[in-house]
Amino acid sequence: MARRLGEEGEVHLDVQVGPQGKVLDVRLKKSSGSALLDQTAIETVKKWRFSPATVDGKPVAEWYYNWKWVFKLES
C-alpha cells in the first residue's frame, strides 16, 4: 500500500531483545511521517529472532537503540 501511495521515509526504533532472542518491546523513536511505514517497521521487527546479549556467558535482555530503517522507492 505504501508503495502505491509513493511513501518514503526513515523510521528509528528502540528494540528490546529478551534472553531467548525474541523481541520483547519495540518503541518508535522517530517517525517517518507515515503511520503505515512506521507500523510496517514495528510489526516486521517483532517477528524477528536474535542471538541474545550475554553477561558472564548467560543470555540477558538488552535494549538496542536508534535502529534506522529507510524506505526508499526505486524505479
PDB file with SEQRES, HELIX, SHEET and CRYST1 records, atoms N, CA, C and O in Angstrom:
SEQRES   1 A   75  MET ALA ARG ARG LEU GLY GLU GLU GLY GLU VAL HIS LEU          
SEQRES   2 A   75  ASP VAL GLN VAL GLY PRO GLN GLY LYS VAL LEU ASP VAL          
SEQRES   3 A   75  ARG LEU LYS LYS SER SER GLY SER ALA LEU LEU ASP GLN          
SEQRES   4 A   75  THR ALA ILE GLU THR VAL LYS LYS TRP ARG PHE SER PRO          
SEQRES   5 A   75  ALA THR VAL ASP GLY LYS PRO VAL ALA GLU TRP TYR TYR          
SEQRES   6 A   75  ASN TRP LYS TRP VAL PHE LYS LEU GLU SER                      
HELIX    1 AA1 ALA A    2  LEU A    5  1                                   4    
HELIX    2 AA2 ALA A   35  LYS A   47  1                                  13    
SHEET    1 AA1 3 VAL A  23  LYS A  30  0                                        
SHEET    2 AA1 3 GLY A   9  VAL A  17 -1                                        
SHEET    3 AA1 3 GLU A  62  PHE A  71 -1                                        
SHEET    1 AA2 2 ALA A  53  VAL A  55  0                                        
SHEET    2 AA2 2 LYS A  58  VAL A  60 -1                                        
CRYST1    1.000    1.000    1.000  90.00  90.00  90.00 P 1           1          
ATOM      1  N   MET A   1       0.827  -1.192   0.000  1.00  0.00           N  
ATOM      2  CA  MET A   1       0.000   0.000   0.000  1.00  0.00           C  
ATOM      3  C   MET A   1       0.874   1.260   0.000  1.00  0.00           C  
ATOM      4  O   MET A   1       0.624   2.193  -0.762  1.00  0.00           O  
ATOM      5  N   ALA A   2       1.897   1.279   0.858  1.00  0.00           N  
ATOM      6  CA  ALA A   2       2.778   2.447   0.928  1.00  0.00           C  
ATOM      7  C   ALA A   2       3.451   2.691  -0.414  1.00  0.00           C  
ATOM      8  O   ALA A   2       3.626   3.837  -0.828  1.00  0.00           O  
ATOM      9  N   ARG A   3       3.826   1.622  -1.088  1.00  0.00           N  
ATOM     10  CA  ARG A   3       4.464   1.750  -2.405  1.00  0.00           C  
ATOM     11  C   ARG A   3       3.505   2.408  -3.387  1.00  0.00           C  
ATOM     12  O   ARG A   3       3.891   3.312  -4.128  1.00  0.00           O  
ATOM     13  N   ARG A   4       2.259   1.955  -3.393  1.00  0.00           N  
ATOM     14  CA  ARG A   4       1.268   2.544  -4.306  1.00  0.00           C  
ATOM     15  C   ARG A   4       1.026   4.011  -4.004  1.00  0.00           C  
ATOM     16  O   ARG A   4       0.733   4.796  -4.906  1.00  0.00           O  
ATOM     17  N   LEU A   5       1.147   4.379  -2.750  1.00  0.00           N  
ATOM     18  CA  LEU A   5       0.949   5.769  -2.350  1.00  0.00           C  
ATOM     19  C   LEU A   5       2.199   6.614  -2.550  1.00  0.00           C  
ATOM     20  O   LEU A   5       2.166   7.830  -2.367  1.00  0.00           O  
ATOM     21  N   GLY A   6       3.309   5.967  -2.927  1.00  0.00           N  
ATOM     22  CA  GLY A   6       4.558   6.694  -3.150  1.00  0.00           C  
ATOM     23  C   GLY A   6       5.217   7.170  -1.869  1.00  0.00           C  
ATOM     24  O   GLY A   6       5.961   8.151  -1.880  1.00  0.00           O  
ATOM     25  N   GLU A   7       4.949   6.483  -0.764  1.00  0.00           N  
ATOM     26  CA  GLU A   7       5.502   6.905   0.523  1.00  0.00           C  
ATOM     27  C   GLU A   7       6.946   6.429   0.696  1.00  0.00           C  
ATOM     28  O   GLU A   7       7.283   5.287   0.386  1.00  0.00           O  
ATOM     29  N   GLU A   8       7.774   7.323   1.193  1.00  0.00           N  
ATOM     30  CA  GLU A   8       9.161   7.028   1.531  1.00  0.00           C  
ATOM     31  C   GLU A   8       9.429   7.645   2.894  1.00  0.00           C  
ATOM     32  O   GLU A   8       8.689   8.522   3.341  1.00  0.00           O  
ATOM     33  N   GLY A   9      10.482   7.188   3.551  1.00  0.00           N  
ATOM     34  CA  GLY A   9      10.823   7.790   4.825  1.00  0.00           C  
ATOM     35  C   GLY A   9      11.817   6.961   5.600  1.00  0.00           C  
ATOM     36  O   GLY A   9      12.247   5.890   5.173  1.00  0.00           O  
ATOM     37  N   GLU A  10      12.164   7.491   6.751  1.00  0.00           N  
ATOM     38  CA  GLU A  10      13.148   6.869   7.631  1.00  0.00           C  
ATOM     39  C   GLU A  10      12.524   6.700   9.014  1.00  0.00           C  
ATOM     40  O   GLU A  10      12.026   7.662   9.598  1.00  0.00           O  
ATOM     41  N   VAL A  11      12.553   5.483   9.530  1.00  0.00           N  
ATOM     42  CA  VAL A  11      11.978   5.162  10.838  1.00  0.00           C  
ATOM     43  C   VAL A  11      13.121   4.810  11.786  1.00  0.00           C  
ATOM     44  O   VAL A  11      14.035   4.074  11.413  1.00  0.00           O  
ATOM     45  N   HIS A  12      13.073   5.331  13.004  1.00  0.00           N  
ATOM     46  CA  HIS A  12      14.065   4.979  14.025  1.00  0.00           C  
ATOM     47  C   HIS A  12      13.332   4.263  15.159  1.00  0.00           C  
ATOM     48  O   HIS A  12      12.325   4.748  15.675  1.00  0.00           O  
ATOM     49  N   LEU A  13      13.868   3.086  15.537  1.00  0.00           N  
ATOM     50  CA  LEU A  13      13.234   2.260  16.563  1.00  0.00           C  
ATOM     51  C   LEU A  13      14.209   1.918  17.679  1.00  0.00           C  
ATOM     52  O   LEU A  13      15.409   1.783  17.443  1.00  0.00           O  
ATOM     53  N   ASP A  14      13.693   1.780  18.894  1.00  0.00           N  
ATOM     54  CA  ASP A  14      14.413   1.161  20.004  1.00  0.00           C  
ATOM     55  C   ASP A  14      13.805  -0.224  20.175  1.00  0.00           C  
ATOM     56  O   ASP A  14      12.583  -0.366  20.224  1.00  0.00           O  
ATOM     57  N   VAL A  15      14.661  -1.255  20.267  1.00  0.00           N  
ATOM     58  CA  VAL A  15      14.193  -2.645  20.295  1.00  0.00           C  
ATOM     59  C   VAL A  15      14.788  -3.357  21.504  1.00  0.00           C  
ATOM     60  O   VAL A  15      15.998  -3.302  21.728  1.00  0.00           O  
ATOM     61  N   GLN A  16      13.940  -4.027  22.281  1.00  0.00           N  
ATOM     62  CA  GLN A  16      14.407  -4.836  23.406  1.00  0.00           C  
ATOM     63  C   GLN A  16      14.328  -6.306  23.013  1.00  0.00           C  
ATOM     64  O   GLN A  16      13.271  -6.812  22.638  1.00  0.00           O  
ATOM     65  N   VAL A  17      15.483  -6.985  23.110  1.00  0.00           N  
ATOM     66  CA  VAL A  17      15.574  -8.403  22.801  1.00  0.00           C  
ATOM     67  C   VAL A  17      15.725  -9.169  24.115  1.00  0.00           C  
ATOM     68  O   VAL A  17      16.579  -8.839  24.939  1.00  0.00           O  
ATOM     69  N   GLY A  18      14.894 -10.192  24.305  1.00  0.00           N  
ATOM     70  CA  GLY A  18      14.915 -10.978  25.530  1.00  0.00           C  
ATOM     71  C   GLY A  18      15.981 -12.053  25.528  1.00  0.00           C  
ATOM     72  O   GLY A  18      16.650 -12.267  24.517  1.00  0.00           O  
ATOM     73  N   PRO A  19      16.145 -12.736  26.660  1.00  0.00           N  
ATOM     74  CA  PRO A  19      17.173 -13.767  26.782  1.00  0.00           C  
ATOM     75  C   PRO A  19      16.975 -14.965  25.852  1.00  0.00           C  
ATOM     76  O   PRO A  19      17.924 -15.710  25.607  1.00  0.00           O  
ATOM     77  N   GLN A  20      15.766 -15.166  25.332  1.00  0.00           N  
ATOM     78  CA  GLN A  20      15.527 -16.259  24.385  1.00  0.00           C  
ATOM     79  C   GLN A  20      15.668 -15.787  22.941  1.00  0.00           C  
ATOM     80  O   GLN A  20      15.456 -16.565  22.011  1.00  0.00           O  
ATOM     81  N   GLY A  21      16.025 -14.510  22.748  1.00  0.00           N  
ATOM     82  CA  GLY A  21      16.209 -13.979  21.404  1.00  0.00           C  
ATOM     83  C   GLY A  21      14.957 -13.411  20.771  1.00  0.00           C  
ATOM     84  O   GLY A  21      14.994 -12.951  19.629  1.00  0.00           O  
ATOM     85  N   LYS A  22      13.841 -13.434  21.499  1.00  0.00           N  
ATOM     86  CA  LYS A  22      12.599 -12.870  20.985  1.00  0.00           C  
ATOM     87  C   LYS A  22      12.541 -11.379  21.292  1.00  0.00           C  
ATOM     88  O   LYS A  22      13.087 -10.914  22.293  1.00  0.00           O  
ATOM     89  N   VAL A  23      11.874 -10.646  20.421  1.00  0.00           N  
ATOM     90  CA  VAL A  23      11.688  -9.214  20.644  1.00  0.00           C  
ATOM     91  C   VAL A  23      10.625  -9.037  21.725  1.00  0.00           C  
ATOM     92  O   VAL A  23       9.502  -9.525  21.592  1.00  0.00           O  
ATOM     93  N   LEU A  24      10.987  -8.341  22.786  1.00  0.00           N  
ATOM     94  CA  LEU A  24      10.062  -8.107  23.900  1.00  0.00           C  
ATOM     95  C   LEU A  24       9.296  -6.799  23.748  1.00  0.00           C  
ATOM     96  O   LEU A  24       8.135  -6.700  24.146  1.00  0.00           O  
ATOM     97  N   ASP A  25       9.958  -5.792  23.168  1.00  0.00           N  
ATOM     98  CA  ASP A  25       9.334  -4.475  23.067  1.00  0.00           C  
ATOM     99  C   ASP A  25       9.967  -3.721  21.904  1.00  0.00           C  
ATOM    100  O   ASP A  25      11.161  -3.851  21.637  1.00  0.00           O  
ATOM    101  N   VAL A  26       9.148  -2.934  21.222  1.00  0.00           N  
ATOM    102  CA  VAL A  26       9.628  -2.054  20.153  1.00  0.00           C  
ATOM    103  C   VAL A  26       9.010  -0.692  20.394  1.00  0.00           C  
ATOM    104  O   VAL A  26       7.800  -0.571  20.588  1.00  0.00           O  
ATOM    105  N   ARG A  27       9.850   0.334  20.380  1.00  0.00           N  
ATOM    106  CA  ARG A  27       9.370   1.706  20.593  1.00  0.00           C  
ATOM    107  C   ARG A  27       9.774   2.580  19.411  1.00  0.00           C  
ATOM    108  O   ARG A  27      10.914   2.546  18.947  1.00  0.00           O  
ATOM    109  N   LEU A  28       8.827   3.349  18.947  1.00  0.00           N  
ATOM    110  CA  LEU A  28       9.082   4.283  17.865  1.00  0.00           C  
ATOM    111  C   LEU A  28       9.842   5.478  18.427  1.00  0.00           C  
ATOM    112  O   LEU A  28       9.322   6.210  19.270  1.00  0.00           O  
ATOM    113  N   LYS A  29      11.060   5.673  17.963  1.00  0.00           N  
ATOM    114  CA  LYS A  29      11.882   6.786  18.440  1.00  0.00           C  
ATOM    115  C   LYS A  29      11.691   8.008  17.549  1.00  0.00           C  
ATOM    116  O   LYS A  29      11.585   9.133  18.039  1.00  0.00           O  
ATOM    117  N   LYS A  30      11.646   7.779  16.222  1.00  0.00           N  
ATOM    118  CA  LYS A  30      11.435   8.872  15.275  1.00  0.00           C  
ATOM    119  C   LYS A  30      10.574   8.365  14.134  1.00  0.00           C  
ATOM    120  O   LYS A  30      10.912   7.374  13.488  1.00  0.00           O  
ATOM    121  N   SER A  31       9.478   9.031  13.887  1.00  0.00           N  
ATOM    122  CA  SER A  31       8.542   8.637  12.846  1.00  0.00           C  
ATOM    123  C   SER A  31       9.065   9.006  11.469  1.00  0.00           C  
ATOM    124  O   SER A  31       9.834   9.954  11.305  1.00  0.00           O  
ATOM    125  N   SER A  32       8.631   8.241  10.493  1.00  0.00           N  
ATOM    126  CA  SER A  32       8.942   8.531   9.095  1.00  0.00           C  
ATOM    127  C   SER A  32       8.022   9.620   8.554  1.00  0.00           C  
ATOM    128  O   SER A  32       8.264  10.181   7.485  1.00  0.00           O  
ATOM    129  N   GLY A  33       6.974   9.906   9.300  1.00  0.00           N  
ATOM    130  CA  GLY A  33       5.939  10.810   8.814  1.00  0.00           C  
ATOM    131  C   GLY A  33       4.769  10.050   8.207  1.00  0.00           C  
ATOM    132  O   GLY A  33       3.748  10.640   7.852  1.00  0.00           O  
ATOM    133  N   SER A  34       4.929   8.732   8.091  1.00  0.00           N  
ATOM    134  CA  SER A  34       3.873   7.874   7.551  1.00  0.00           C  
ATOM    135  C   SER A  34       3.533   6.811   8.588  1.00  0.00           C  
ATOM    136  O   SER A  34       4.383   6.000   8.956  1.00  0.00           O  
ATOM    137  N   ALA A  35       2.305   6.818   9.052  1.00  0.00           N  
ATOM    138  CA  ALA A  35       1.881   5.809  10.031  1.00  0.00           C  
ATOM    139  C   ALA A  35       2.019   4.404   9.452  1.00  0.00           C  
ATOM    140  O   ALA A  35       2.339   3.467  10.183  1.00  0.00           O  
ATOM    141  N   LEU A  36       1.783   4.245   8.156  1.00  0.00           N  
ATOM    142  CA  LEU A  36       1.877   2.938   7.510  1.00  0.00           C  
ATOM    143  C   LEU A  36       3.316   2.413   7.517  1.00  0.00           C  
ATOM    144  O   LEU A  36       3.541   1.245   7.837  1.00  0.00           O  
ATOM    145  N   LEU A  37       4.284   3.253   7.171  1.00  0.00           N  
ATOM    146  CA  LEU A  37       5.690   2.835   7.203  1.00  0.00           C  
ATOM    147  C   LEU A  37       6.147   2.547   8.628  1.00  0.00           C  
ATOM    148  O   LEU A  37       6.849   1.566   8.872  1.00  0.00           O  
ATOM    149  N   ASP A  38       5.751   3.396   9.565  1.00  0.00           N  
ATOM    150  CA  ASP A  38       6.128   3.184  10.968  1.00  0.00           C  
ATOM    151  C   ASP A  38       5.612   1.841  11.464  1.00  0.00           C  
ATOM    152  O   ASP A  38       6.359   1.078  12.076  1.00  0.00           O  
ATOM    153  N   GLN A  39       4.345   1.546  11.206  1.00  0.00           N  
ATOM    154  CA  GLN A  39       3.738   0.309  11.678  1.00  0.00           C  
ATOM    155  C   GLN A  39       4.350  -0.907  10.989  1.00  0.00           C  
ATOM    156  O   GLN A  39       4.528  -1.949  11.620  1.00  0.00           O  
ATOM    157  N   THR A  40       4.670  -0.788   9.711  1.00  0.00           N  
ATOM    158  CA  THR A  40       5.312  -1.887   8.986  1.00  0.00           C  
ATOM    159  C   THR A  40       6.654  -2.231   9.607  1.00  0.00           C  
ATOM    160  O   THR A  40       6.962  -3.407   9.802  1.00  0.00           O  
ATOM    161  N   ALA A  41       7.455  -1.225   9.920  1.00  0.00           N  
ATOM    162  CA  ALA A  41       8.756  -1.464  10.543  1.00  0.00           C  
ATOM    163  C   ALA A  41       8.591  -2.139  11.897  1.00  0.00           C  
ATOM    164  O   ALA A  41       9.292  -3.107  12.192  1.00  0.00           O  
ATOM    165  N   ILE A  42       7.687  -1.649  12.716  1.00  0.00           N  
ATOM    166  CA  ILE A  42       7.466  -2.205  14.058  1.00  0.00           C  
ATOM    167  C   ILE A  42       7.004  -3.654  13.976  1.00  0.00           C  
ATOM    168  O   ILE A  42       7.552  -4.515  14.665  1.00  0.00           O  
ATOM    169  N   GLU A  43       6.005  -3.937  13.144  1.00  0.00           N  
ATOM    170  CA  GLU A  43       5.464  -5.293  13.039  1.00  0.00           C  
ATOM    171  C   GLU A  43       6.497  -6.273  12.479  1.00  0.00           C  
ATOM    172  O   GLU A  43       6.527  -7.434  12.888  1.00  0.00           O  
ATOM    173  N   THR A  44       7.329  -5.828  11.563  1.00  0.00           N  
ATOM    174  CA  THR A  44       8.360  -6.699  10.998  1.00  0.00           C  
ATOM    175  C   THR A  44       9.401  -7.061  12.043  1.00  0.00           C  
ATOM    176  O   THR A  44       9.763  -8.230  12.178  1.00  0.00           O  
ATOM    177  N   VAL A  45       9.886  -6.073  12.783  1.00  0.00           N  
ATOM    178  CA  VAL A  45      10.905  -6.326  13.809  1.00  0.00           C  
ATOM    179  C   VAL A  45      10.377  -7.263  14.887  1.00  0.00           C  
ATOM    180  O   VAL A  45      11.127  -8.095  15.398  1.00  0.00           O  
ATOM    181  N   LYS A  46       9.111  -7.145  15.240  1.00  0.00           N  
ATOM    182  CA  LYS A  46       8.522  -8.011  16.267  1.00  0.00           C  
ATOM    183  C   LYS A  46       8.591  -9.487  15.895  1.00  0.00           C  
ATOM    184  O   LYS A  46       8.580 -10.340  16.783  1.00  0.00           O  
ATOM    185  N   LYS A  47       8.661  -9.809  14.614  1.00  0.00           N  
ATOM    186  CA  LYS A  47       8.698 -11.195  14.144  1.00  0.00           C  
ATOM    187  C   LYS A  47      10.109 -11.775  14.127  1.00  0.00           C  
ATOM    188  O   LYS A  47      10.270 -12.992  14.042  1.00  0.00           O  
ATOM    189  N   TRP A  48      11.110 -10.946  14.206  1.00  0.00           N  
ATOM    190  CA  TRP A  48      12.491 -11.400  14.108  1.00  0.00           C  
ATOM    191  C   TRP A  48      12.947 -12.130  15.358  1.00  0.00           C  
ATOM    192  O   TRP A  48      12.384 -11.938  16.436  1.00  0.00           O  
ATOM    193  N   ARG A  49      13.965 -12.967  15.216  1.00  0.00           N  
ATOM    194  CA  ARG A  49      14.623 -13.649  16.331  1.00  0.00           C  
ATOM    195  C   ARG A  49      16.100 -13.312  16.278  1.00  0.00           C  
ATOM    196  O   ARG A  49      16.682 -13.223  15.197  1.00  0.00           O  
ATOM    197  N   PHE A  50      16.705 -13.127  17.434  1.00  0.00           N  
ATOM    198  CA  PHE A  50      18.090 -12.691  17.547  1.00  0.00           C  
ATOM    199  C   PHE A  50      18.888 -13.628  18.438  1.00  0.00           C  
ATOM    200  O   PHE A  50      18.326 -14.415  19.199  1.00  0.00           O  
ATOM    201  N   SER A  51      20.193 -13.531  18.334  1.00  0.00           N  
ATOM    202  CA  SER A  51      21.066 -14.133  19.337  1.00  0.00           C  
ATOM    203  C   SER A  51      21.094 -13.134  20.477  1.00  0.00           C  
ATOM    204  O   SER A  51      21.453 -11.976  20.261  1.00  0.00           O  
ATOM    205  N   PRO A  52      20.728 -13.540  21.681  1.00  0.00           N  
ATOM    206  CA  PRO A  52      20.644 -12.575  22.782  1.00  0.00           C  
ATOM    207  C   PRO A  52      22.019 -12.107  23.244  1.00  0.00           C  
ATOM    208  O   PRO A  52      23.037 -12.759  23.014  1.00  0.00           O  
ATOM    209  N   ALA A  53      22.009 -10.962  23.897  1.00  0.00           N  
ATOM    210  CA  ALA A  53      23.217 -10.475  24.551  1.00  0.00           C  
ATOM    211  C   ALA A  53      23.549 -11.422  25.700  1.00  0.00           C  
ATOM    212  O   ALA A  53      22.670 -12.115  26.213  1.00  0.00           O  
ATOM    213  N   THR A  54      24.804 -11.450  26.097  1.00  0.00           N  
ATOM    214  CA  THR A  54      25.195 -12.303  27.226  1.00  0.00           C  
ATOM    215  C   THR A  54      26.013 -11.514  28.235  1.00  0.00           C  
ATOM    216  O   THR A  54      26.737 -10.580  27.891  1.00  0.00           O  
ATOM    217  N   VAL A  55      25.876 -11.915  29.476  1.00  0.00           N  
ATOM    218  CA  VAL A  55      26.686 -11.398  30.579  1.00  0.00           C  
ATOM    219  C   VAL A  55      27.212 -12.617  31.323  1.00  0.00           C  
ATOM    220  O   VAL A  55      26.433 -13.447  31.794  1.00  0.00           O  
ATOM    221  N   ASP A  56      28.518 -12.725  31.428  1.00  0.00           N  
ATOM    222  CA  ASP A  56      29.152 -13.885  32.058  1.00  0.00           C  
ATOM    223  C   ASP A  56      28.681 -15.199  31.424  1.00  0.00           C  
ATOM    224  O   ASP A  56      28.514 -16.211  32.105  1.00  0.00           O  
ATOM    225  N   GLY A  57      28.471 -15.157  30.106  1.00  0.00           N  
ATOM    226  CA  GLY A  57      28.081 -16.357  29.373  1.00  0.00           C  
ATOM    227  C   GLY A  57      26.609 -16.714  29.449  1.00  0.00           C  
ATOM    228  O   GLY A  57      26.193 -17.720  28.874  1.00  0.00           O  
ATOM    229  N   LYS A  58      25.806 -15.912  30.147  1.00  0.00           N  
ATOM    230  CA  LYS A  58      24.367 -16.195  30.282  1.00  0.00           C  
ATOM    231  C   LYS A  58      23.563 -15.178  29.470  1.00  0.00           C  
ATOM    232  O   LYS A  58      23.862 -13.984  29.498  1.00  0.00           O  
ATOM    233  N   PRO A  59      22.545 -15.649  28.746  1.00  0.00           N  
ATOM    234  CA  PRO A  59      21.730 -14.721  27.955  1.00  0.00           C  
ATOM    235  C   PRO A  59      20.936 -13.770  28.846  1.00  0.00           C  
ATOM    236  O   PRO A  59      20.417 -14.158  29.892  1.00  0.00           O  
ATOM    237  N   VAL A  60      20.855 -12.514  28.404  1.00  0.00           N  
ATOM    238  CA  VAL A  60      20.130 -11.472  29.141  1.00  0.00           C  
ATOM    239  C   VAL A  60      19.317 -10.632  28.163  1.00  0.00           C  
ATOM    240  O   VAL A  60      19.594 -10.606  26.964  1.00  0.00           O  
ATOM    241  N   ALA A  61      18.318  -9.952  28.694  1.00  0.00           N  
ATOM    242  CA  ALA A  61      17.555  -8.997  27.892  1.00  0.00           C  
ATOM    243  C   ALA A  61      18.409  -7.746  27.696  1.00  0.00           C  
ATOM    244  O   ALA A  61      19.182  -7.364  28.575  1.00  0.00           O  
ATOM    245  N   GLU A  62      18.261  -7.118  26.537  1.00  0.00           N  
ATOM    246  CA  GLU A  62      19.057  -5.930  26.231  1.00  0.00           C  
ATOM    247  C   GLU A  62      18.280  -5.029  25.277  1.00  0.00           C  
ATOM    248  O   GLU A  62      17.581  -5.502  24.381  1.00  0.00           O  
ATOM    249  N   TRP A  63      18.417  -3.731  25.485  1.00  0.00           N  
ATOM    250  CA  TRP A  63      17.842  -2.742  24.569  1.00  0.00           C  
ATOM    251  C   TRP A  63      18.874  -2.388  23.508  1.00  0.00           C  
ATOM    252  O   TRP A  63      20.063  -2.261  23.801  1.00  0.00           O  
ATOM    253  N   TYR A  64      18.408  -2.230  22.269  1.00  0.00           N  
ATOM    254  CA  TYR A  64      19.225  -1.747  21.154  1.00  0.00           C  
ATOM    255  C   TYR A  64      18.553  -0.472  20.658  1.00  0.00           C  
ATOM    256  O   TYR A  64      17.384  -0.474  20.272  1.00  0.00           O  
ATOM    257  N   TYR A  65      19.309   0.600  20.679  1.00  0.00           N  
ATOM    258  CA  TYR A  65      18.724   1.921  20.470  1.00  0.00           C  
ATOM    259  C   TYR A  65      18.997   2.476  19.079  1.00  0.00           C  
ATOM    260  O   TYR A  65      20.045   2.251  18.473  1.00  0.00           O  
ATOM    261  N   ASN A  66      17.996   3.213  18.609  1.00  0.00           N  
ATOM    262  CA  ASN A  66      18.096   4.026  17.402  1.00  0.00           C  
ATOM    263  C   ASN A  66      18.403   3.217  16.138  1.00  0.00           C  
ATOM    264  O   ASN A  66      19.246   3.614  15.334  1.00  0.00           O  
ATOM    265  N   TRP A  67      17.718   2.087  15.967  1.00  0.00           N  
ATOM    266  CA  TRP A  67      17.836   1.331  14.722  1.00  0.00           C  
ATOM    267  C   TRP A  67      17.158   2.130  13.630  1.00  0.00           C  
ATOM    268  O   TRP A  67      16.035   2.603  13.807  1.00  0.00           O  
ATOM    269  N   LYS A  68      17.819   2.281  12.524  1.00  0.00           N  
ATOM    270  CA  LYS A  68      17.279   3.085  11.435  1.00  0.00           C  
ATOM    271  C   LYS A  68      16.805   2.182  10.295  1.00  0.00           C  
ATOM    272  O   LYS A  68      17.538   1.309   9.830  1.00  0.00           O  
ATOM    273  N   TRP A  69      15.579   2.409   9.862  1.00  0.00           N  
ATOM    274  CA  TRP A  69      15.007   1.740   8.701  1.00  0.00           C  
ATOM    275  C   TRP A  69      14.738   2.806   7.659  1.00  0.00           C  
ATOM    276  O   TRP A  69      14.127   3.830   7.964  1.00  0.00           O  
ATOM    277  N   VAL A  70      15.187   2.581   6.429  1.00  0.00           N  
ATOM    278  CA  VAL A  70      14.957   3.534   5.346  1.00  0.00           C  
ATOM    279  C   VAL A  70      14.059   2.863   4.315  1.00  0.00           C  
ATOM    280  O   VAL A  70      14.370   1.787   3.805  1.00  0.00           O  
ATOM    281  N   PHE A  71      12.951   3.512   4.022  1.00  0.00           N  
ATOM    282  CA  PHE A  71      12.027   3.055   2.985  1.00  0.00           C  
ATOM    283  C   PHE A  71      12.193   4.003   1.805  1.00  0.00           C  
ATOM    284  O   PHE A  71      11.832   5.177   1.885  1.00  0.00           O  
ATOM    285  N   LYS A  72      12.741   3.487   0.712  1.00  0.00           N  
ATOM    286  CA  LYS A  72      13.002   4.311  -0.453  1.00  0.00           C  
ATOM    287  C   LYS A  72      12.515   3.573  -1.691  1.00  0.00           C  
ATOM    288  O   LYS A  72      12.858   2.413  -1.919  1.00  0.00           O  
ATOM    289  N   LEU A  73      11.714   4.262  -2.478  1.00  0.00           N  
ATOM    290  CA  LEU A  73      11.219   3.673  -3.714  1.00  0.00           C  
ATOM    291  C   LEU A  73      12.285   3.760  -4.791  1.00  0.00           C  
ATOM    292  O   LEU A  73      12.956   4.782  -4.935  1.00  0.00           O  
ATOM    293  N   GLU A  74      12.436   2.681  -5.546  1.00  0.00           N  
ATOM    294  CA  GLU A  74      13.362   2.661  -6.663  1.00  0.00           C  
ATOM    295  C   GLU A  74      12.598   2.347  -7.928  1.00  0.00           C  
ATOM    296  O   GLU A  74      11.620   1.598  -7.902  1.00  0.00           O  
ATOM    297  N   SER A  75      13.041   2.918  -9.039  1.00  0.00           N  
ATOM    298  CA  SER A  75      12.330   2.675 -10.303  1.00  0.00           C  
ATOM    299  C   SER A  75      12.693   1.344 -10.896  1.00  0.00           C  
ATOM    300  O   SER A  75      12.185   0.982 -11.957  1.00  0.00           O  
TER     301      SER A  75                                                      
END                                                                             
